[in-house]
Amino acid sequence: MAKKTTLKIIKESNGGLKNQRSTGKHDFELGMRIRLRRMEMKISQSELADKLGVSFQQVQKYEKGVNRVGAARLQQVATALDVPVTFFFDDDGLGKRASDGKREVESLLFIDSAFSLRLLRAYASVKSQAVQRQFVSLIESIAADE
């Protein structure tokens, strides 16, 4: 006999109704972390999808937070991206990180495009600190003018 599934609908504080299974901000943040790590490893969505046995569209949905990532799939993602599952979560649930390495990862979550990552890599490849300072000053002055 098949198990009957029911969707629980919860009432939001603003009076509206929300499906309990729908995605939320945690799913979006998880997706951002998947995207960050994938881009760090310089692999495409298609390559990650092949490793996971899903379509690249599914990877897109995970990264955008449109679809939830189940526990088993998250383990596959972590293995494919060569990180522990804990990479994708806050240590205390409050957005704080336990180690300096994890803080660096969190600070990189602002990178939302391949161009931002290219800019960061170019900066990191400059050996001269004087040139790095000039580069930062240039970018800050451009940003101030906008």
DSSP file (Angstrom, degrees, kcal/mol; ACC not computed):
  #  RESIDUE AA STRUCTURE BP1 BP2  ACC     N-H-->O    O-->H-N    N-H-->O    O-->H-N    TCO  KAPPA ALPHA  PHI   PSI    X-CA   Y-CA   Z-CA
    1    1 A M              0   0    0      0, 0.0     2,-0.1     0, 0.0     0, 0.0   0.000 360.0 360.0 360.0 131.8    0.0    0.0    0.0
    2    2 A A        -     0   0    0      1,-0.1     2,-0.4     0, 0.0     0, 0.0  -0.448 360.0-113.5 -75.3 143.9    1.4    3.4   -1.0
    3    3 A K        -     0   0    0     -2,-0.1     2,-0.5     1,-0.0    -1,-0.1  -0.617  27.5-128.9 -78.3 133.2    2.0    6.0    1.7
    4    4 A K        -     0   0    0     -2,-0.4     2,-0.4     2,-0.0    -1,-0.0  -0.703  22.5-154.5 -84.6 128.6   -0.3    9.0    1.4
    5    5 A T        -     0   0    0     -2,-0.5     2,-0.4     2,-0.0    -1,-0.0  -0.854   9.2-169.6-105.9 137.9    1.6   12.3    1.5
    6    6 A T        -     0   0    0     -2,-0.4     2,-0.5     2,-0.0    -2,-0.0  -0.965  18.5-131.9-124.4 145.5    0.1   15.5    2.6
    7    7 A L        -     0   0    0     -2,-0.4     2,-0.6    13,-0.0    -2,-0.0  -0.818  19.6-138.9 -93.8 129.5    1.5   19.0    2.3
    8    8 A K        -     0   0    0     -2,-0.5    12,-2.3     2,-0.0     2,-0.5  -0.778  13.0-156.1 -90.5 126.6    1.3   21.0    5.4
    9    9 A I  E     -A   19   0A   0     -2,-0.6     2,-0.3    10,-0.2    10,-0.2  -0.885  10.2-162.2-102.8 128.5    0.4   24.6    4.9
   10   10 A I  E     -A   18   0A   0      8,-2.6     8,-2.4    -2,-0.5     2,-0.5  -0.827  18.7-119.9-112.4 152.6    1.5   27.1    7.5
   11   11 A K  E     -A   17   0A   0     -2,-0.3     6,-0.2     6,-0.2     2,-0.1  -0.779  27.0-140.7 -91.8 125.8    0.2   30.6    8.2
   12   12 A E    >   -     0   0    0      4,-3.1     3,-2.0    -2,-0.5    -1,-0.0  -0.400  25.5-107.7 -81.2 162.5    2.8   33.3    7.9
   13   13 A S  T 3  S+     0   0    0      1,-0.3    -1,-0.1     2,-0.1    -2,-0.0   0.768 118.4  59.8 -62.6 -25.8    2.9   36.3   10.3
   14   14 A N  T 3  S-     0   0    0      2,-0.1    -1,-0.3     1,-0.1     3,-0.1   0.389 122.3-104.1 -85.2   6.3    1.6   38.6    7.5
   15   15 A G  S <  S+     0   0    0     -3,-2.0    -2,-0.1     1,-0.3    -1,-0.1   0.264  83.6 120.5  94.7 -13.3   -1.5   36.5    7.2
   16   16 A G        -     0   0    0     -5,-0.1    -4,-3.1     1,-0.1     2,-0.4  -0.271  62.2-114.7 -79.9 170.8   -0.6   34.8    4.0
   17   17 A L  E     -A   11   0A   0     -6,-0.2     2,-0.4    -3,-0.1    -6,-0.2  -0.835  27.9-171.5-107.9 146.4   -0.2   31.0    3.5
   18   18 A K  E     -A   10   0A   0     -8,-2.4    -8,-2.6    -2,-0.4     2,-0.4  -1.000  27.1-120.0-139.2 135.9    3.1   29.3    2.7
   19   19 A N  E >   -A    9   0A   0     -2,-0.4     3,-1.6   -10,-0.2   -10,-0.2  -0.603  21.7-139.2 -71.4 128.4    3.8   25.7    1.7
   20   20 A Q  T 3  S+     0   0    0    -12,-2.3    -1,-0.1    -2,-0.4   -11,-0.1   0.755 100.7  55.6 -63.5 -23.9    6.1   24.2    4.4
   21   21 A R  T 3  S+     0   0    0    -13,-0.3    -1,-0.3     2,-0.0    47,-0.2   0.515  83.5 109.4 -87.3  -5.3    8.1   22.5    1.7
   22   22 A S  S <  S-     0   0    0     -3,-1.6    45,-0.1     1,-0.1    44,-0.0  -0.265  76.4 -97.0 -70.9 161.3    8.9   25.6   -0.3
   23   23 A T        -     0   0    0     43,-0.3     2,-0.2     1,-0.1    -1,-0.1  -0.304  43.0-178.4 -77.9 161.0   12.4   27.0   -0.4
   24   24 A G     >  -     0   0    0     -2,-0.0     4,-1.7    41,-0.0     3,-0.4  -0.680  47.5 -65.4-142.2-164.9   13.6   29.8    1.8
   25   25 A K  H  > S+     0   0    0      1,-0.2     4,-2.4    -2,-0.2     5,-0.2   0.806 126.2  57.5 -64.8 -29.5   16.6   32.0    2.5
   26   26 A H  H  > S+     0   0    0      2,-0.2     4,-2.4     1,-0.2    -1,-0.2   0.877 105.7  50.1 -68.8 -36.3   18.7   29.0    3.8
   27   27 A D  H  > S+     0   0    0     -3,-0.4     4,-2.2     2,-0.2    -2,-0.2   0.885 110.6  50.4 -67.0 -38.0   18.2   27.2    0.4
   28   28 A F  H  X S+     0   0    0     -4,-1.7     4,-2.1    37,-0.2    -2,-0.2   0.923 111.6  47.3 -64.6 -45.2   19.3   30.4   -1.4
   29   29 A E  H  X S+     0   0    0     -4,-2.4     4,-2.0     2,-0.2    -2,-0.2   0.904 110.6  51.9 -65.0 -41.3   22.5   30.7    0.8
   30   30 A L  H  X S+     0   0    0     -4,-2.4     4,-2.1     1,-0.2    -1,-0.2   0.923 109.6  50.5 -59.3 -44.5   23.3   27.0    0.3
   31   31 A G  H  X S+     0   0    0     -4,-2.2     4,-2.5     1,-0.2    -1,-0.2   0.877 107.2  53.5 -61.3 -39.1   23.0   27.5   -3.4
   32   32 A M  H  X S+     0   0    0     -4,-2.1     4,-2.6     1,-0.2    -1,-0.2   0.897 109.1  49.2 -62.9 -39.2   25.3   30.5   -3.3
   33   33 A R  H  X S+     0   0    0     -4,-2.0     4,-2.3     2,-0.2    -2,-0.2   0.870 109.7  51.2 -69.4 -36.6   27.9   28.4   -1.5
   34   34 A I  H  X S+     0   0    0     -4,-2.1     4,-2.5     2,-0.2    -2,-0.2   0.946 112.7  46.6 -62.3 -47.1   27.6   25.6   -4.0
   35   35 A R  H  X S+     0   0    0     -4,-2.5     4,-2.6     2,-0.2     5,-0.2   0.914 110.8  52.3 -61.9 -44.2   28.1   28.1   -6.8
   36   36 A L  H  X S+     0   0    0     -4,-2.6     4,-2.4     1,-0.2    -1,-0.2   0.941 112.7  43.8 -57.5 -49.7   31.1   29.7   -5.1
   37   37 A R  H  X S+     0   0    0     -4,-2.3     4,-1.8     1,-0.2    -1,-0.2   0.893 112.6  52.4 -66.7 -39.1   32.9   26.4   -4.6
   38   38 A R  H  <>S+     0   0    0     -4,-2.5     5,-2.0     1,-0.2     4,-0.3   0.919 112.0  46.1 -61.6 -43.1   32.1   25.3   -8.2
   39   39 A M  H ><5S+     0   0    0     -4,-2.6     3,-1.0     1,-0.2    -2,-0.2   0.869 108.3  56.3 -69.0 -36.5   33.5   28.5   -9.6
   40   40 A E  H 3<5S+     0   0    0     -4,-2.4    -1,-0.2     1,-0.3    -2,-0.2   0.878 109.1  47.0 -59.7 -37.1   36.6   28.3   -7.3
   41   41 A M  T 3<5S-     0   0    0     -4,-1.8    -1,-0.3    -5,-0.2    -2,-0.2   0.495 111.1-127.0 -83.7  -3.4   37.2   24.8   -8.8
   42   42 A K  T < 5 +     0   0    0     -3,-1.0     2,-0.4    -4,-0.3    -3,-0.2   0.893  60.7 138.9  57.8  44.9   36.7   26.3  -12.3
   43   43 A I      < -     0   0    0     -5,-2.0    -1,-0.2     3,-0.0    -2,-0.1  -0.915  48.8-122.5-117.3 150.2   34.1   23.7  -13.3
   44   44 A S     >  -     0   0    0     -2,-0.4     4,-2.2     1,-0.1     5,-0.2  -0.307  25.9-108.7 -82.7 168.0   30.9   24.3  -15.2
   45   45 A Q  H  > S+     0   0    0      1,-0.2     4,-2.6     2,-0.2     5,-0.1   0.868 121.4  54.6 -61.9 -36.2   27.4   23.6  -14.1
   46   46 A S  H  > S+     0   0    0      2,-0.2     4,-2.4     1,-0.2    -1,-0.2   0.897 106.5  50.0 -65.3 -40.7   27.3   20.8  -16.7
   47   47 A E  H  > S+     0   0    0      2,-0.2     4,-1.8     1,-0.2    -2,-0.2   0.919 113.2  45.8 -65.1 -42.7   30.5   19.2  -15.3
   48   48 A L  H  X S+     0   0    0     -4,-2.2     4,-1.8     1,-0.2    -2,-0.2   0.917 111.1  53.5 -64.8 -41.8   29.0   19.3  -11.8
   49   49 A A  H  X>S+     0   0    0     -4,-2.6     5,-2.2     1,-0.2     4,-1.7   0.902 106.4  52.4 -59.2 -41.8   25.8   17.9  -13.1
   50   50 A D  H  <5S+     0   0    0     -4,-2.4    -1,-0.2     1,-0.2    -2,-0.2   0.900 108.7  50.3 -61.4 -40.8   27.6   15.0  -14.8
   51   51 A K  H  <5S+     0   0    0     -4,-1.8    -1,-0.2     1,-0.2    -2,-0.2   0.829 116.6  41.8 -65.4 -31.6   29.3   14.2  -11.4
   52   52 A L  H  <5S-     0   0    0     -4,-1.8    -1,-0.2     2,-0.1    -2,-0.2   0.636 108.8-121.3 -90.9 -15.8   25.9   14.2   -9.7
   53   53 A G  T  <5S+     0   0    0     -4,-1.7     2,-0.2     1,-0.3    -3,-0.2   0.822  76.2 107.8  76.5  31.8   24.0   12.4  -12.3
   54   54 A V  S   <S-     0   0    0     -5,-2.2    -1,-0.3    -6,-0.1    -2,-0.1  -0.768  74.9 -88.1-128.5 175.5   21.5   15.3  -12.8
   55   55 A S     >  -     0   0    0     -2,-0.2     4,-1.5     1,-0.1     3,-0.4  -0.457  33.3-117.1 -81.9 159.3   20.9   17.9  -15.6
   56   56 A F  H  > S+     0   0    0      1,-0.2     4,-2.3     2,-0.2     5,-0.1   0.816 116.7  62.2 -65.4 -27.2   22.7   21.2  -15.6
   57   57 A Q  H  > S+     0   0    0      1,-0.2     4,-2.2     2,-0.2    -1,-0.2   0.869 100.7  52.7 -64.1 -34.9   19.3   22.8  -15.2
   58   58 A Q  H  > S+     0   0    0     -3,-0.4     4,-2.3     2,-0.2    -1,-0.2   0.909 107.8  50.3 -66.5 -40.8   19.0   21.0  -11.9
   59   59 A V  H  X S+     0   0    0     -4,-1.5     4,-2.7     1,-0.2    -2,-0.2   0.909 108.7  53.5 -62.0 -41.1   22.3   22.4  -10.7
   60   60 A Q  H  X S+     0   0    0     -4,-2.3     4,-2.1     1,-0.2     6,-0.2   0.925 108.9  48.9 -57.2 -44.9   21.1   25.9  -11.8
   61   61 A K  H  X>S+     0   0    0     -4,-2.2     5,-1.8     1,-0.2     6,-1.3   0.884 110.9  49.8 -65.6 -38.9   18.0   25.4   -9.6
   62   62 A Y  H ><5S+     0   0    0     -4,-2.3     3,-0.8     1,-0.2    -1,-0.2   0.942 112.1  48.4 -61.8 -46.6   20.1   24.3   -6.6
   63   63 A E  H 3<5S+     0   0    0     -4,-2.7    -2,-0.2     1,-0.3    -1,-0.2   0.821 113.3  46.4 -66.4 -32.2   22.4   27.3   -7.0
   64   64 A K  H 3<5S-     0   0    0     -4,-2.1    -1,-0.3    -5,-0.2    -2,-0.2   0.565 111.3-119.6 -85.3  -8.9   19.5   29.8   -7.3
   65   65 A G  T <<5S+     0   0    0     -3,-0.8   -37,-0.2    -4,-0.8    -3,-0.2   0.655  79.7 122.9  78.9  15.2   17.8   28.2   -4.3
   66   66 A V  S   <S+     0   0    0     -5,-1.8     2,-0.4    -6,-0.2   -43,-0.3   0.889  74.0  38.1 -74.7 -40.8   14.7   27.4   -6.4
   67   67 A N  S    S-     0   0    0     -6,-1.3    -2,-0.2    -9,-0.2     2,-0.1  -0.890  88.8-119.4-111.7 142.9   15.0   23.7   -5.5
   68   68 A R        -     0   0    0     -2,-0.4     2,-0.6   -47,-0.2    -6,-0.1  -0.466  20.8-131.2 -74.7 150.1   15.9   22.2   -2.2
   69   69 A V        -     0   0    0     -2,-0.1    -1,-0.0    -7,-0.1   -39,-0.0  -0.923  22.9-140.7-104.6 117.5   19.0   20.0   -1.9
   70   70 A G     >  -     0   0    0     -2,-0.6     4,-2.7     1,-0.1     5,-0.2  -0.217  24.9-103.7 -71.9 167.5   18.3   16.8    0.0
   71   71 A A  H  > S+     0   0    0      1,-0.2     4,-1.9     2,-0.2     5,-0.1   0.916 119.9  46.2 -60.5 -47.6   20.8   15.3    2.5
   72   72 A A  H  > S+     0   0    0      1,-0.2     4,-1.7     2,-0.2    -1,-0.2   0.909 114.8  47.6 -64.5 -41.6   22.0   12.6    0.2
   73   73 A R  H  > S+     0   0    0      1,-0.2     4,-2.6     2,-0.2    -1,-0.2   0.886 108.6  55.0 -67.0 -38.0   22.4   14.9   -2.8
   74   74 A L  H  X S+     0   0    0     -4,-2.7     4,-2.7     1,-0.2    -1,-0.2   0.883 105.9  52.5 -62.8 -37.2   24.2   17.5   -0.6
   75   75 A Q  H  X S+     0   0    0     -4,-1.9     4,-2.2     2,-0.2    -1,-0.2   0.902 109.6  48.9 -63.5 -40.3   26.7   14.7    0.3
   76   76 A Q  H  X S+     0   0    0     -4,-1.7     4,-2.7     2,-0.2    -2,-0.2   0.911 111.3  49.7 -63.9 -42.2   27.2   14.0   -3.4
   77   77 A V  H  X S+     0   0    0     -4,-2.6     4,-2.3     2,-0.2    -2,-0.2   0.931 110.6  49.9 -61.6 -46.5   27.7   17.8   -4.0
   78   78 A A  H  <>S+     0   0    0     -4,-2.7     5,-2.4     1,-0.2     4,-0.4   0.908 112.9  46.6 -60.3 -42.8   30.3   18.0   -1.2
   79   79 A T  H ><5S+     0   0    0     -4,-2.2     3,-0.9     1,-0.2    -1,-0.2   0.928 112.9  48.9 -64.8 -45.2   32.2   15.0   -2.5
   80   80 A A  H 3<5S+     0   0    0     -4,-2.7    -2,-0.2     1,-0.2    -1,-0.2   0.836 116.5  42.8 -63.8 -33.0   32.1   16.3   -6.1
   81   81 A L  T 3<5S-     0   0    0     -4,-2.3    -1,-0.2    -5,-0.2    -2,-0.2   0.359 110.5-122.9 -96.8   4.4   33.3   19.8   -4.9
   82   82 A D  T < 5S+     0   0    0     -3,-0.9    -3,-0.2    -4,-0.4    -4,-0.1   0.896  71.3 114.2  57.5  47.5   35.9   18.3   -2.5
   83   83 A V  S   <S-     0   0    0     -5,-2.4    -1,-0.2    -6,-0.1    -2,-0.2  -0.954  71.2-100.6-136.8 157.3   34.6   19.9    0.6
   84   84 A P    >   -     0   0    0      0, 0.0     3,-2.0     0, 0.0     4,-0.3  -0.456  36.2-113.0 -72.9 156.0   33.0   18.6    3.8
   85   85 A V  G >  S+     0   0    0      1,-0.3     3,-1.9     2,-0.2     4,-0.1   0.838 115.5  68.5 -56.9 -33.2   29.3   18.9    4.1
   86   86 A T  G >  S+     0   0    0      1,-0.3     3,-1.6     2,-0.2    -1,-0.3   0.684  79.6  79.1 -63.3 -17.2   29.8   21.4    6.9
   87   87 A F  G <  S+     0   0    0     -3,-2.0    -1,-0.3     1,-0.3    -2,-0.2   0.825  91.5  53.2 -55.4 -31.6   31.2   23.8    4.3
   88   88 A F  G <  S+     0   0    0     -3,-1.9     2,-0.3    -4,-0.3    -1,-0.3   0.446 105.1  63.7 -87.7  -0.9   27.6   24.6    3.3
   89   89 A F  S <  S-     0   0    0     -3,-1.6     2,-0.2    -4,-0.1     3,-0.0  -0.891  80.6-111.3-128.6 153.8   26.4   25.5    6.8
   90   90 A D        -     0   0    0     -2,-0.3     7,-0.1     1,-0.1    -2,-0.1  -0.553  29.2-133.0 -71.2 144.6   26.9   28.0    9.6
   91   91 A D  S    S+     0   0    0      5,-1.0     6,-0.1    -2,-0.2    -1,-0.1   0.874 101.0  19.7 -70.9 -36.8   28.5   26.4   12.6
   92   92 A D  S    S-     0   0    0      4,-0.7    -1,-0.2    -3,-0.0     5,-0.1   0.356 104.2-113.7-116.5   5.3   26.1   27.9   15.1
   93   93 A G  S    S+     0   0    0      3,-0.2    -2,-0.0     1,-0.1    -3,-0.0   0.498  97.6  93.5  78.9   1.8   23.1   28.9   12.9
   94   94 A L  S    S-     0   0    0      2,-0.2     3,-0.1     0, 0.0    -1,-0.1   0.287 106.1 -99.1-110.6   9.4   23.7   32.6   13.5
   95   95 A G  S    S+     0   0    0      1,-0.3     2,-0.3     0, 0.0    11,-0.0   0.501  84.4 124.8  88.6   2.6   25.8   33.3   10.5
   96   96 A K        -     0   0    0      2,-0.0    -5,-1.0    10,-0.0    -4,-0.7  -0.663  51.2-138.4 -96.3 154.0   29.1   33.2   12.5
   97   97 A R        -     0   0    0     -2,-0.3    -7,-0.1    -7,-0.1     6,-0.0  -0.846   5.3-145.9-113.9 148.6   32.0   31.0   11.5
   98   98 A A  S    S+     0   0    0     -2,-0.3     2,-0.3     1,-0.0    -1,-0.1   0.832  79.7  38.5 -82.0 -33.9   34.2   29.0   13.9
   99   99 A S  S  > S-     0   0    0      1,-0.1     4,-1.8     0, 0.0     5,-0.1  -0.804  78.3-118.8-122.4 160.9   37.5   29.2   12.0
  100  100 A D  H  > S+     0   0    0     -2,-0.3     4,-2.0     1,-0.2     5,-0.1   0.879 113.2  57.1 -62.1 -38.6   39.4   31.9   10.0
  101  101 A G  H  > S+     0   0    0      1,-0.2     4,-1.6     2,-0.2    -1,-0.2   0.897 107.6  47.1 -59.7 -41.3   39.3   29.7    6.9
  102  102 A K  H  > S+     0   0    0      1,-0.2     4,-2.4     2,-0.2    -1,-0.2   0.842 107.1  57.1 -71.5 -32.3   35.5   29.5    7.0
  103  103 A R  H  X S+     0   0    0     -4,-1.8     4,-2.4     2,-0.2    -1,-0.2   0.897 104.5  53.2 -63.0 -38.3   35.3   33.3    7.6
  104  104 A E  H  X S+     0   0    0     -4,-2.0     4,-1.2     2,-0.2    -2,-0.2   0.924 108.4  49.4 -61.7 -43.6   37.2   33.8    4.4
  105  105 A V  H >< S+     0   0    0     -4,-1.6     3,-0.7     1,-0.2     4,-0.4   0.929 110.8  49.9 -60.5 -45.4   34.7   31.6    2.5
  106  106 A E  H >< S+     0   0    0     -4,-2.4     3,-1.4     1,-0.3    -1,-0.2   0.890 107.6  53.6 -61.7 -39.6   31.8   33.5    4.0
  107  107 A S  H >< S+     0   0    0     -4,-2.4     3,-0.7     1,-0.3    -1,-0.3   0.744 104.0  57.6 -69.0 -20.6   33.3   36.8    3.0
  108  108 A L  G X< S+     0   0    0     -4,-1.2     3,-2.2    -3,-0.7    -1,-0.3   0.512  77.0  93.7 -85.1  -4.4   33.6   35.6   -0.6
  109  109 A L  G <   +     0   0    0     -3,-1.4    -1,-0.2    -4,-0.4    -2,-0.1   0.664  69.2  74.4 -64.7 -13.2   29.9   34.9   -0.9
  110  110 A F  G <  S+     0   0    0     -3,-0.7     2,-0.9    -4,-0.2    -1,-0.3   0.706  70.9 100.4 -69.7 -17.1   29.5   38.4   -2.4
  111  111 A I    <   +     0   0    0     -3,-2.2     3,-0.0     1,-0.2    -3,-0.0  -0.570  41.1 158.6 -73.1 107.8   31.0   36.9   -5.6
  112  112 A D        +     0   0    0     -2,-0.9     2,-0.3     1,-0.0    -1,-0.2   0.302  53.4  45.0-116.7   8.6   27.9   36.3   -7.7
  113  113 A S  S  > S-     0   0    0      1,-0.1     4,-1.6   -74,-0.0     3,-0.2  -0.984  78.5-116.3-148.1 160.0   29.4   36.2  -11.2
  114  114 A A  H  > S+     0   0    0     -2,-0.3     4,-2.3     1,-0.2     5,-0.2   0.831 114.9  60.3 -62.7 -31.7   32.3   34.8  -13.0
  115  115 A F  H  > S+     0   0    0      2,-0.2     4,-2.4     1,-0.2    -1,-0.2   0.910 102.0  51.1 -64.9 -41.7   33.5   38.3  -13.7
  116  116 A S  H  > S+     0   0    0      1,-0.2     4,-2.2     2,-0.2    -1,-0.2   0.904 111.0  48.6 -61.4 -41.1   33.9   39.0  -10.0
  117  117 A L  H  X S+     0   0    0     -4,-1.6     4,-2.4     2,-0.2    -1,-0.2   0.891 109.7  51.9 -67.1 -39.2   35.9   35.9   -9.5
  118  118 A R  H  X S+     0   0    0     -4,-2.3     4,-2.4     2,-0.2    -2,-0.2   0.909 109.2  50.9 -61.6 -41.8   38.1   36.8  -12.5
  119  119 A L  H  X S+     0   0    0     -4,-2.4     4,-2.2     1,-0.2    -2,-0.2   0.922 111.1  47.7 -62.0 -45.0   38.7   40.2  -10.9
  120  120 A L  H  X S+     0   0    0     -4,-2.2     4,-2.4     1,-0.2    -2,-0.2   0.900 112.0  49.3 -64.0 -41.9   39.7   38.7   -7.6
  121  121 A R  H  X S+     0   0    0     -4,-2.4     4,-1.5     2,-0.2    -1,-0.2   0.897 109.9  51.4 -65.3 -39.8   42.0   36.1   -9.2
  122  122 A A  H  X S+     0   0    0     -4,-2.4     4,-0.7     1,-0.2     3,-0.2   0.927 110.7  48.6 -62.8 -44.0   43.7   38.9  -11.3
  123  123 A Y  H >< S+     0   0    0     -4,-2.2     3,-1.2     1,-0.2    -2,-0.2   0.927 110.2  51.5 -59.8 -45.6   44.3   40.9   -8.1
  124  124 A A  H 3< S+     0   0    0     -4,-2.4    -1,-0.2     1,-0.3    -2,-0.2   0.774 103.6  58.9 -65.4 -26.2   45.7   37.9   -6.3
  125  125 A S  H 3< S+     0   0    0     -4,-1.5     2,-0.4    -3,-0.2    -1,-0.3   0.648  80.9  99.7 -79.9 -13.4   48.2   37.2   -9.1
  126  126 A V    <<  -     0   0    0     -3,-1.2     6,-0.0    -4,-0.7    -3,-0.0  -0.620  56.5-166.3 -73.8 123.7   49.8   40.6   -8.8
  127  127 A K        +     0   0    0     -2,-0.4     2,-0.4     4,-0.0    -1,-0.2   0.820  61.2  84.0 -83.3 -32.5   53.0   40.1   -6.8
  128  128 A S     >  -     0   0    0      1,-0.2     4,-2.1     2,-0.0     5,-0.1  -0.595  61.5-157.1 -79.9 123.4   53.8   43.7   -5.9
  129  129 A Q  H  > S+     0   0    0     -2,-0.4     4,-2.6     1,-0.2     5,-0.2   0.848  95.4  57.4 -65.6 -33.1   52.0   45.1   -2.9
  130  130 A A  H  > S+     0   0    0      2,-0.2     4,-2.1     1,-0.2    -1,-0.2   0.918 108.3  45.6 -63.6 -42.1   52.4   48.6   -4.2
  131  131 A V  H  > S+     0   0    0      2,-0.2     4,-2.5     1,-0.2    -2,-0.2   0.889 110.8  53.9 -68.0 -38.6   50.6   47.7   -7.4
  132  132 A Q  H  X S+     0   0    0     -4,-2.1     4,-2.5     2,-0.2    -2,-0.2   0.921 108.8  48.8 -60.2 -43.9   47.9   45.9   -5.4
  133  133 A R  H  X S+     0   0    0     -4,-2.6     4,-2.6     1,-0.2    -2,-0.2   0.913 111.6  49.2 -62.3 -42.6   47.4   49.1   -3.3
  134  134 A Q  H  X S+     0   0    0     -4,-2.1     4,-2.5     2,-0.2    -1,-0.2   0.899 110.2  51.9 -62.7 -40.2   47.2   51.2   -6.5
  135  135 A F  H  X S+     0   0    0     -4,-2.5     4,-2.4     2,-0.2    -2,-0.2   0.932 110.7  46.8 -61.5 -47.3   44.7   48.7   -7.9
  136  136 A V  H  X S+     0   0    0     -4,-2.5     4,-2.7     1,-0.2    -2,-0.2   0.915 111.9  51.2 -62.7 -43.2   42.4   48.9   -4.8
  137  137 A S  H  X S+     0   0    0     -4,-2.6     4,-2.3     2,-0.2    -1,-0.2   0.908 110.1  50.3 -60.3 -42.0   42.6   52.7   -4.8
  138  138 A L  H  X S+     0   0    0     -4,-2.5     4,-2.1     2,-0.2    -2,-0.2   0.940 112.5  45.5 -61.6 -48.0   41.6   52.8   -8.5
  139  139 A I  H  X S+     0   0    0     -4,-2.4     4,-2.6     1,-0.2    -2,-0.2   0.902 112.7  51.4 -65.0 -40.3   38.6   50.5   -8.0
  140  140 A E  H  X S+     0   0    0     -4,-2.7     4,-2.2     1,-0.2    -1,-0.2   0.895 110.1  49.0 -63.5 -39.5   37.6   52.5   -4.9
  141  141 A S  H  X S+     0   0    0     -4,-2.3     4,-1.3     2,-0.2    -1,-0.2   0.881 111.3  49.7 -69.1 -36.1   37.7   55.8   -6.8
  142  142 A I  H  X S+     0   0    0     -4,-2.1     4,-0.6     1,-0.2     3,-0.3   0.932 112.2  48.1 -64.6 -44.8   35.7   54.3   -9.6
  143  143 A A  H >< S+     0   0    0     -4,-2.6     3,-0.9     1,-0.2    -2,-0.2   0.868 107.9  55.0 -63.9 -37.1   33.1   53.0   -7.1
  144  144 A A  H 3< S+     0   0    0     -4,-2.2    -1,-0.2     1,-0.2    -2,-0.2   0.813 104.1  55.4 -66.7 -29.8   32.9   56.4   -5.4
  145  145 A D  H 3<        0   0    0     -4,-1.3    -1,-0.2    -3,-0.3    -2,-0.2   0.629 360.0 360.0 -77.5 -13.6   32.1   58.1   -8.7
  146  146 A E    <<        0   0    0     -3,-0.9    -1,-0.2    -4,-0.6    -2,-0.2   0.471 360.0 360.0 -88.4 360.0   29.1   55.9   -9.3
